[in-house]
């Protein structure tokens, strides 16, 4: 029976141990030399939650349990953070083209610069539904500065979106206020004309007063005409007064909402809750040189071992 154990390979491996170990060591030395030429990168990161969007709306009370935003608020901030507009603002503000040493005289250079930035910039949702933003740079202070700046811009963009919506709402309310004020003026004029026409001065007390006078002077023609006029115009007057009262209520309600919006627009309310502020990195984030060296040594060592075994197998088959 053919011996299929691997024990007979031990002498072969021992015989070629210098080749295998030498290849692994040489790979480690070459990898170490290459990795030493690579610059160190430092990563600064910050973690934050979005503010519940309802908190940014005027006149709303929100329970503490709903202080943080929901998935829609998180997704909205993630979209802002991942936008090319934000990346370009950071690139321009911090002159990253010069910092990275990239010429941007043509489209190719600008694309290269944007790719370089996105390679160093990471934005993601954490398992706890927070948002983690991190930026790497060869300069730890620049990494921290970029991370803080990115968070500030995200906060401002989120606030500007709400403020823009509130300004549109304010303009709509202002138009409604103007329209209702004009309607109220027209209704008031119409009400006064109708009252003058039918001799009505009070819908609350005039009917009782006319009834009392009629009892005292049932044959008075003047009084009879007044009662007829009152009866003919009271429905119209009541309707106009109802419209007038409703318009007054609507105008008051609009005025309150406009005042709340003015206060909210003029207030710089943060749109994010910072859980972990951008730190000044002390230890490098990459490259992990030891891992690369060990990995290359193991890989090349296994490759050398495989080549020795293949050569041995081919030699055995040739001898047969």
Buried (B, 14 or more C-beta within 10 A) or exposed (E): EEEEEEEEBEEBBEEBEEBBEBBBEBBBEEBBEBBEEEEEBBBBBBBBBBBBBBBBBBEEEEEEEEEBBEEEBBBBBBEBBEBEEBBBBBBEEBEBBEBBEBEBEEEEEBEBBBEBBEEBBBBEBEEEBBBBBBBBBBBBEBBBBBBBBBBEBBBBBBBEBBBEEBEEBBEEBEEBBEEBBEBBEEBBEBBEEBBEEBBBEEBEEBBEEBEEBBEEEEEEEEBBEBBEBBEEBBEBBEEBBEBBEBBBEBBEBBEEBBEBBEEBBEEEEBBBBEBEBBBEBEEBBBBEBEEBBBBBBEEBBEBBBEBBBEEBEEEEEEEE
